[in-house]
Amino acid sequence: MFATARRPLRRGPVFRGAVPLVVLVACSRDPEPQGGGPEASAEVVPPVLPTLTVTTPERGAFVAEGALEVAGQAVAGDAALSTLTLNDAEVALDGGGQPGARATFATTLATEPGINILGFRVDDAAGERAIDGRAVYAGPLLDPGATVEGGMRMQIGPELLDDDDPDLDDVAAIVEVVLGDPAIASAMVGTPFESDYFVLTPTSLSWTGASVDIDPGDAGLAVSLTLTDLWMDFDVEGTGWYDWLGTSGSAWADAVTIRTTLVATGGGGGIVVTPTGTTATLDGYGVTVDWFPDSLEGYLADWTQGTIEEQLVAAVDDTLGALVGDYLSSFVADLDLTERVRLSMALADVDSADDGLRLKLDVAATATAGIDLPAGAGSAHTAGAPPDWPLAPGEPFAVACDDDFVNELLFAFWASGALGGLEFSGTEIGGMSGQELPAPLGPVERASLDLGLPPAVLPASSDDQDADFAIGEFRLDFLREDGELNAFSVHVRTGLTVDIDEDGALALTLDGRPSYMQLEIGTVAWTEGLDPGDLAALVRLIVPPILTNASRFLPAIAIPGIPLDAFSDAPELAGKELRFTDPTLLVDDGRWVVFGASAEVR
């Protein structure tokens, strides 16, 4: 059984491999018991185990690009050392051929940008072993908050522009609602229009409905707009020779067809939409007046038709350009992802094609407050060509992010302090691990989780995962009810899936299947008398469920809804937001993260 008396905390680099979960520590007895009785059993002397100390690299270091220098020493226990491996590759030992002898080792390790996990194991001739695990964040690195030029591509697909249904989840449906708002027509009422012979002033203007078709192409967004059952009442006053003239009348059309091409460009930090080549045609047109000189009736009819068409063209150009421009600009607006993390986007280029609008953006993620960054800290910089258009075929909306920006975003969350300082009661950590933590880790009074390095995203190594997610120097501390502390450094690469939660935020879930994980454990502090290797083996068993459940403590990356009533006071838009649903995510061969989604209005 374990001794329960409090012992001094022991810290150091001694590690041993997996053995049974319950480690028996023999209690010594007095070799010469007093008072007679049976002879006392001999004292059980525990074996002397090998030890392993990694001196280079330091835990949680940010290191430069290139080969990583690795060095340390091992000391033999009761048996000579036999082999040392680093990430399953054998490393030569200089010495250690006798019990108690010291050996040194030195080698170099090729790294990749981002989290690099190092797993060490030394074996001796008696079958004992010592282990260590640690991680470094390797370069080349971007400075914190650096702008990644062209680091994001965005595609607003044809369905998000016009999906041919009345739901407000596309631009065409929103334009229909706005143009159907009586306020648009009433803006023209009371404005006098002058001809050579008279002044015409609309006293009312209305139409019963609007329908819109938007078709993206190389030249821009081709828009066909129909207003039905147009009706205008007006007053007429003569000028010059006809200053005696005064009458009222009405004009109507069964339908007004307006065609234009919307050209999107960058400007003012957003997207400017300019209608070009706009025309209006009245079908089923007619006009009547209370009284009018016969000689001017034909002139009045033609001039009134032309004036209506001209004014509708002007109204549509003003309304449609501003409305669509504001709507598209909302996709590239700066965002406060949390109180401490800000996402900045600047439009670099916008183009139109058959598959929708294609946007290129310069992006940056900044932590406005948080932890004190260690020396040399930064996010990984990798090379990789962006994906071809369309980014996510068949998806209404798609975003592709250079993994430089994704890792910069993860760095910003880490630097903000959002990924550290988590504390749980013994009951809570037991729930996360799926069972009450057994001795010698428990009974646990309190557990704490802290991430010593920023996470990194990598291409998926499993087909059923969206990407791989690596964390290093994940500090996992257990304070027992008797006051003893056992602390571990966990290093994991595992799968990542993404979903959109009911609040419209990206929710990240880590793959907790042990067989799919690269997992290394280091014992940083432990109770004297316990075997640190056995403790590490126990932690190895509970880390997968803890990581799976800890996913819910990862910060959900908010995707703010687009408030539709920001574009118009039309009652149908009040309180409505465009939200993104049904996400897909993958890391392509060029190390770009591609995200696709549908859209709905809530």
C-alpha positions in Angstrom: 0.0 0.0 0.0 1.0 3.6 -0.4 2.4 5.4 2.6 0.0 8.3 3.4 2.3 10.5 5.6 3.3 13.7 3.9 6.7 13.6 2.3 8.8 16.5 0.9 8.0 17.4 -2.7 10.6 16.0 -5.1 11.3 17.7 -8.4 13.6 16.5 -11.1 14.0 14.6 -14.3 13.8 11.0 -13.1 11.3 9.0 -15.2 10.2 5.4 -15.5 8.0 3.6 -17.9 4.6 2.0 -17.6 3.9 -0.5 -14.8 0.7 -1.4 -13.1 -1.6 1.4 -12.0 -1.1 0.6 -8.3 2.5 0.8 -7.3 3.4 -1.0 -4.1 5.8 0.6 -1.8 7.1 -1.7 0.9 7.2 -0.5 4.5 10.6 -1.1 6.2 10.6 -2.9 9.5 13.0 -3.1 12.5 15.4 -6.0 11.7 15.5 -6.9 15.4 12.0 -6.5 16.9 11.8 -6.4 20.7 9.7 -8.4 23.0 10.2 -11.7 21.2 7.7 -13.2 18.7 8.3 -14.4 15.2 11.4 -13.2 13.5 10.8 -10.0 11.5 11.0 -10.2 7.7 14.0 -8.7 6.0 13.8 -5.1 4.8 12.7 -4.9 1.1 15.2 -2.7 -0.8 13.6 -1.1 -3.8 15.6 -1.4 -7.1 17.7 1.5 -8.2 16.2 2.7 -11.5 17.8 4.4 -14.4 17.4 8.2 -14.6 17.2 10.5 -17.6 17.9 14.2 -17.7 17.3 16.3 -20.9 19.3 19.5 -20.7 18.6 20.8 -24.2 16.2 22.0 -25.4 14.5 23.7 -22.5 10.8 23.0 -21.8 8.4 25.1 -23.8 11.2 26.9 -25.8 10.6 28.8 -29.0 13.5 27.7 -31.3 14.8 28.9 -34.6 14.4 27.2 -37.9 16.7 24.3 -38.7 18.1 21.3 -36.9 17.3 21.2 -33.2 20.2 20.4 -30.8 19.2 17.8 -28.3 21.5 16.8 -25.4 21.3 15.3 -21.9 22.5 12.5 -19.7 21.3 9.2 -18.3 22.5 7.4 -15.2 22.3 3.6 -14.9 20.6 2.0 -11.9 21.1 -1.6 -10.9 21.9 -2.6 -14.5 23.9 -1.2 -17.3 22.1 1.1 -19.8 21.3 -0.5 -23.2 19.6 1.9 -25.5 18.3 5.4 -25.8 15.6 6.4 -28.3 14.3 9.8 -29.4 10.9 9.6 -31.2 11.6 5.8 -31.7 15.0 6.5 -33.4 18.1 5.2 -31.5 20.6 7.8 -30.2 24.1 6.8 -29.2 25.0 6.8 -25.5 28.5 7.7 -24.4 29.0 5.6 -21.3 26.6 3.9 -18.9 28.0 0.4 -19.4 28.1 -0.4 -15.7 25.5 -0.1 -12.9 25.5 3.4 -11.5 27.6 4.7 -14.5 26.7 8.0 -16.1 26.2 8.4 -19.9 25.8 11.5 -22.0 24.1 11.9 -25.4 23.9 14.6 -28.1 22.1 14.6 -31.4 20.1 16.9 -33.8 16.5 16.6 -34.8 14.8 17.9 -37.9 11.9 20.1 -37.0 8.8 21.4 -38.7 7.2 24.8 -38.1 5.0 24.8 -35.0 4.8 22.2 -32.2 7.4 19.5 -32.2 7.0 16.7 -29.7 10.0 14.9 -28.3 9.6 11.5 -26.7 12.7 10.0 -24.9 13.2 6.5 -23.5 16.2 4.9 -22.0 16.3 1.1 -21.3 18.6 -1.0 -19.2 19.8 -4.6 -19.2 17.3 -5.5 -16.5 14.3 -4.3 -18.5 13.8 -1.1 -16.5 13.4 2.2 -18.3 13.1 5.9 -17.8 11.1 8.3 -20.0 10.6 11.9 -20.7 8.4 14.0 -23.0 8.7 17.6 -23.9 7.9 20.0 -26.8 9.3 23.0 -28.5 7.7 25.5 -30.9 10.0 25.7 -33.9 10.4 28.5 -36.5 10.5 30.2 -38.8 8.2 32.5 -36.8 6.0 35.5 -37.3 6.1 38.3 -34.8 3.0 38.4 -32.5 0.2 40.3 -34.3 2.0 40.4 -37.6 -0.2 41.0 -40.7 -0.4 37.9 -43.0 -0.7 39.4 -46.5 -3.2 37.5 -48.6 -3.6 35.2 -45.6 -7.4 34.8 -46.1 -9.5 34.1 -49.2 -13.3 34.3 -49.1 -15.9 33.1 -51.5 -19.5 34.4 -51.5 -21.1 31.8 -53.7 -24.1 32.0 -56.0 -26.5 30.6 -53.4 -25.6 33.3 -50.9 -26.2 35.8 -53.6 -29.4 34.3 -55.0 -30.8 30.9 -54.1 -34.2 31.5 -55.8 -36.3 31.1 -52.6 -37.9 33.8 -50.4 -35.9 33.1 -47.3 -33.7 36.1 -46.3 -30.5 34.0 -46.4 -29.3 35.6 -49.7 -28.7 39.0 -51.2 -31.5 38.8 -53.7 -34.2 38.2 -51.0 -32.9 41.1 -48.9 -33.0 43.4 -51.9 -36.6 42.3 -52.7 -37.6 43.2 -49.1 -35.9 46.6 -49.2 -37.4 47.5 -52.6 -40.8 46.4 -51.4 -40.6 48.8 -48.5 -42.9 51.8 -49.2 -40.2 54.1 -47.9 -38.2 53.6 -51.1 -41.0 54.7 -53.3 -42.1 57.5 -51.0 -38.6 59.1 -51.2 -39.5 60.1 -54.8 -42.8 61.7 -53.7 -42.8 65.5 -53.6 -39.7 65.9 -55.8 -40.6 68.2 -58.8 -39.3 67.2 -62.3 -39.2 69.9 -65.0 -39.7 69.7 -68.7 -39.7 72.5 -71.3 -43.4 73.1 -70.7 -44.4 72.1 -67.2 -43.3 70.8 -63.8 -44.5 67.3 -62.7 -44.6 66.5 -59.0 -45.4 63.0 -57.8 -48.0 63.0 -55.0 -47.9 59.2 -54.6 -45.8 56.3 -55.9 -46.2 52.6 -55.2 -45.7 49.1 -56.5 -47.1 45.9 -55.2 -44.0 43.8 -55.2 -40.4 43.3 -56.3 -38.5 40.3 -57.6 -34.7 40.1 -58.0 -32.4 37.7 -59.9 -28.6 37.9 -59.3 -26.3 36.0 -61.5 -22.5 36.3 -60.9 -20.1 36.4 -63.8 -16.8 37.7 -64.9 -18.1 41.2 -65.6 -19.7 41.5 -62.1 -23.1 40.6 -60.6 -25.8 40.8 -63.3 -29.0 41.9 -61.7 -32.5 41.7 -63.2 -35.1 43.5 -61.1 -38.9 43.6 -61.6 -41.4 45.9 -59.9 -45.0 44.9 -60.4 -48.1 47.1 -60.7 -46.5 50.5 -60.5 -48.8 53.4 -59.9 -48.0 57.1 -59.6 -50.3 60.1 -59.0 -48.9 63.5 -59.9 -49.7 67.2 -60.2 -48.8 69.2 -63.3 -48.1 73.0 -63.5 -47.3 74.8 -66.7 -44.3 77.1 -67.2 -43.6 79.9 -69.6 -46.4 80.1 -72.2 -48.3 77.5 -70.3 -48.2 79.0 -66.8 -51.9 79.0 -66.7 -51.9 75.2 -66.8 -52.7 73.2 -63.7 -54.0 69.7 -63.5 -53.6 66.3 -61.9 -53.1 62.8 -63.4 -51.9 59.2 -62.9 -49.4 57.0 -64.6 -49.1 53.2 -64.3 -47.2 50.2 -65.6 -47.9 46.5 -65.3 -44.3 45.9 -64.6 -41.0 47.7 -64.6 -37.9 45.7 -65.6 -34.6 47.1 -64.4 -31.3 45.6 -65.4 -27.8 46.5 -64.1 -24.4 45.1 -63.4 -22.9 45.5 -60.0 -19.1 45.8 -59.9 -17.4 45.3 -56.6 -14.1 47.0 -55.7 -12.2 47.8 -52.5 -12.5 51.1 -50.8 -12.6 52.7 -47.3 -11.6 49.4 -45.7 -14.7 47.6 -47.1 -16.3 46.8 -50.4 -17.8 49.4 -52.7 -20.4 48.3 -55.2 -21.1 50.4 -58.3 -24.1 49.7 -60.6 -23.1 50.1 -64.3 -25.2 50.2 -67.4 -28.5 50.4 -65.5 -31.7 50.5 -67.7 -35.4 50.5 -66.9 -38.3 49.5 -69.1 -42.0 50.0 -68.4 -44.4 47.3 -69.7 -48.1 47.9 -70.0 -47.6 51.7 -69.5 -50.4 54.2 -69.4 -51.1 57.7 -68.3 -54.2 59.9 -67.8 -54.9 63.5 -66.7 -58.0 65.4 -65.6 -57.5 67.8 -68.4 -54.6 68.6 -70.7 -54.1 70.4 -74.1 -54.5 68.0 -76.9 -51.3 69.3 -78.5 -49.3 68.2 -75.4 -50.9 64.9 -74.5 -48.4 62.8 -76.5 -45.5 64.8 -75.2 -46.7 64.4 -71.6 -47.1 60.6 -72.0 -43.6 60.1 -73.5 -41.9 62.5 -71.1 -43.6 61.0 -68.0 -42.6 57.5 -69.1 -39.0 58.6 -69.6 -39.0 60.5 -66.3 -40.3 57.5 -64.4 -37.7 55.2 -66.0 -34.9 57.8 -65.3 -35.8 58.3 -61.7 -36.2 54.6 -61.0 -32.8 54.0 -62.5 -31.3 56.7 -60.2 -33.2 55.3 -57.2 -32.1 51.7 -57.9 -28.5 52.8 -58.5 -28.4 54.6 -55.1 -30.3 52.0 -53.1 -28.8 48.9 -54.7 -25.2 50.0 -54.7 -25.2 51.1 -51.1 -27.3 48.1 -49.9 -25.1 45.4 -51.5 -21.9 47.3 -50.7 -22.8 47.5 -47.0 -23.9 43.8 -47.0 -20.7 42.6 -48.5 -18.5 44.8 -46.4 -20.0 43.1 -43.3 -18.1 40.0 -44.3 -14.7 41.8 -44.1 -15.2 43.9 -41.0 -12.8 43.8 -38.1 -14.0 41.6 -35.2 -13.5 41.4 -31.5 -13.4 37.6 -31.1 -13.1 37.9 -27.3 -12.5 40.8 -25.0 -8.8 40.3 -25.5 -8.5 39.0 -29.1 -9.1 41.1 -32.1 -9.2 40.0 -35.7 -8.3 42.7 -38.3 -9.1 42.3 -42.0 -8.2 44.5 -44.9 -9.5 43.8 -48.4 -6.6 43.3 -50.8 -8.6 42.3 -53.9 -12.1 41.4 -55.0 -13.2 39.7 -58.2 -16.3 38.2 -59.7 -16.7 34.9 -61.5 -19.4 32.3 -62.3 -18.8 30.8 -58.8 -19.4 34.0 -57.0 -17.4 36.8 -55.5 -13.8 36.1 -54.7 -12.1 38.1 -52.0 -8.5 38.2 -50.9 -7.7 39.7 -47.5 -4.7 40.8 -45.4 -5.4 39.5 -41.9 -3.9 39.8 -38.4 -4.9 38.5 -35.0 -3.8 40.5 -31.9 -4.0 39.8 -28.2 -4.7 43.1 -26.5 -3.8 41.9 -23.1 -2.7 38.6 -21.5 0.5 36.8 -20.5 4.1 37.9 -20.5 5.5 36.3 -23.7 8.7 34.3 -23.4 11.8 35.2 -25.4 11.5 34.6 -29.1 7.8 33.8 -29.0 5.9 33.9 -32.3 3.6 31.8 -34.5 4.7 29.4 -37.2 5.4 30.6 -40.7 5.1 28.0 -43.5 5.2 27.9 -47.3 2.2 26.7 -49.2 0.2 27.7 -52.3 -3.4 28.8 -51.7 -6.2 26.5 -52.9 -7.8 26.9 -56.3 -11.1 28.6 -56.8 -13.8 27.6 -56.0 -12.6 27.1 -52.4 -15.3 24.6 -51.3 -17.4 23.5 -54.3 -21.1 23.4 -53.6 -20.9 25.4 -50.4 -22.7 28.8 -50.3 -19.9 30.4 -48.3 -16.3 29.4 -48.0 -13.1 30.8 -46.3 -9.6 29.6 -46.9 -7.0 30.7 -44.3 -3.2 30.3 -44.7 -2.1 28.1 -41.8 0.2 31.0 -40.9 -2.9 33.0 -40.0 -4.6 30.1 -38.2 -1.6 29.5 -36.1 -1.3 33.3 -35.5 -4.9 33.2 -34.3 -4.2 30.3 -32.0 -1.1 32.2 -30.7 -3.3 35.2 -30.0 -5.7 33.2 -27.9 -2.8 31.7 -26.0 -1.1 35.0 -25.5 -4.4 36.5 -24.2 -4.3 34.0 -21.4 -7.5 32.3 -22.5 -5.8 28.9 -22.6 -4.3 28.8 -19.1 -5.1 29.0 -15.5 -8.0 26.6 -15.6 -8.8 24.9 -12.2 -11.2 22.1 -11.4 -12.2 20.3 -8.2 -11.4 16.7 -7.7 -15.0 15.8 -8.6 -14.8 17.8 -11.8 -11.5 16.4 -13.0 -12.8 12.9 -12.1 -15.8 13.5 -14.4 -13.6 14.7 -17.2 -11.4 11.5 -16.9 -14.4 9.2 -16.6 -13.7 8.0 -13.2 -12.5 9.1 -9.8 -8.8 9.4 -10.0 -7.1 6.4 -8.3 -4.2 6.5 -5.9 -1.5 7.6 -6.1 -2.9 10.6 -8.0 -5.9 10.8 -5.8 -8.0 11.5 -3.9 -7.6 14.8 -5.7 -8.6 18.1 -4.0 -7.8 20.3 -7.0 -6.5 20.0 -10.5 -5.1 22.8 -12.7 -4.6 22.9 -16.5 -2.3 25.4 -18.2 -0.9 25.5 -21.8 2.8 26.4 -21.9 3.0 26.7 -25.7 0.5 28.0 -28.2 -1.4 25.2 -30.1 -0.7 24.6 -33.8 -2.8 23.2 -36.6 -1.5 20.7 -39.0 -2.8 18.6 -42.0 -5.1 15.8 -40.8 -3.5 12.3 -40.4 -6.9 10.6 -40.2 -9.6 10.7 -42.8 -12.4 11.2 -40.3 -10.8 14.4 -38.8 -10.8 17.9 -40.2 -7.2 18.7 -39.2 -4.6 17.7 -36.7 -4.1 19.8 -33.5 -0.9 19.8 -31.6 -0.3 21.0 -28.0 2.9 21.0 -26.1 3.9 21.6 -22.5 0.3 21.2 -21.4 0.8 21.4 -17.7 -1.5 19.1 -15.7 -1.2 19.4 -11.9 -3.0 17.3 -9.3 -3.1 18.5 -5.7 -4.1 15.6 -3.5 -6.3 15.9 -0.4 -3.3 15.2 1.8 -1.5 18.2 0.3 0.9 16.3 -2.0 1.4 17.7 -5.5 2.0 15.6 -8.6 2.6 17.6 -11.8 3.0 16.5 -15.4 3.9 18.0 -18.8 1.7 16.6 -21.5 2.4 16.7 -25.3 -0.2 15.6 -27.8 -0.9 15.6 -31.5 -4.4 14.4 -32.3 -7.3 15.0 -34.6 -9.5 18.0 -34.6 -13.1 18.4 -35.8 -15.0 21.7 -36.0 -18.7 22.5 -35.6 -20.9 25.5 -35.2 -22.7 25.6 -31.9 -26.1 27.0 -31.2 -24.6 30.4 -30.5 -23.0 30.5 -33.9 -19.4 30.0 -32.8 -16.8 27.6 -34.1 -16.5 24.8 -31.5 -13.4 22.7 -31.6 -13.4 19.0 -30.5 -10.2 17.0 -30.0 -10.1 13.3 -31.0 -9.7 11.4 -27.8 -8.9 8.0 -29.3 -5.5 6.9 -27.8 -4.5 4.9 -30.9 -4.8 8.0 -33.0 -2.7 10.2 -30.7 1.0 11.0 -30.5 1.3 11.3 -26.8 4.3 11.9 -24.6 4.3 12.5 -20.8 6.9 14.2 -18.6 6.7 14.0 -14.8 7.7 17.5 -13.5 7.1 17.1 -9.7 6.0 14.1 -7.7 5.7 12.9 -4.1 8.8 11.4 -2.7 8.7 7.6 -2.6 6.5 7.3 -5.7 7.9 6.2 -9.0 7.6 9.0 -11.5 7.5 6.6 -14.4 4.5 4.8 -13.0 2.8 8.1 -12.4 3.4 9.1 -16.0 1.9 5.8 -17.2 -1.2 6.4 -15.1 -1.5 9.9 -16.6 -1.1 8.5 -20.1 -4.3 6.5 -19.5 -6.4 9.5 -18.3 -5.2 12.1 -20.7 -7.3 11.0 -23.7 -10.7 11.4 -21.9 -9.5 14.6 -20.2 -8.5 16.1 -23.5 -11.8 15.1 -25.1 -13.8 16.7 -22.3 -11.4 19.6 -22.0 -12.3 20.6 -25.6 -15.3 22.4 -24.2 -13.0 24.7 -22.3 -11.2 25.7 -25.5 -12.4 29.2 -26.5 -15.3 29.0 -29.0 -14.3 31.3 -31.9 -17.3 33.5 -32.3 -18.7 34.0 -35.8 -20.9 37.0 -35.3 -24.2 37.0 -37.1 -24.8 39.7 -39.8 -27.7 41.8 -38.5 -30.0 42.4 -41.5 -31.7 45.4 -40.0 -28.4 47.2 -40.3 -29.1 47.6 -44.0 -32.7 48.8 -43.9 -35.5 49.8 -41.7 -37.8 47.4 -43.5 -39.9 45.7 -40.8 -39.2 42.2 -42.3 -35.5 42.6 -41.4 -36.0 43.7 -37.8 -34.2 41.5 -35.4 -33.0 39.0 -38.1 -29.4 37.8 -38.4 -27.6 35.8 -41.0 -25.9 32.8 -39.4 -23.6 30.2 -40.8 -24.3 26.5 -40.3 -23.2 22.9 -41.3 -19.5 23.6 -41.5 -16.9 21.6 -43.2 -13.2 22.0 -42.5 -9.9 20.6 -43.9 -6.3 21.4 -44.2 -5.2 20.9 -47.8 -1.8 19.9 -49.1 -0.7 23.5 -49.3 -1.3 23.9 -45.5 -4.3 26.1 -46.0 -7.4 25.6 -43.8 -10.5 25.6 -45.9 -13.8 26.2 -44.2 -17.2 25.9 -45.9 -20.7 26.6 -44.6 -24.3 27.1 -45.4 -26.3 30.1 -44.2 -29.6 30.6 -42.5 -31.5 33.5 -40.9 -32.5 33.4 -37.3 
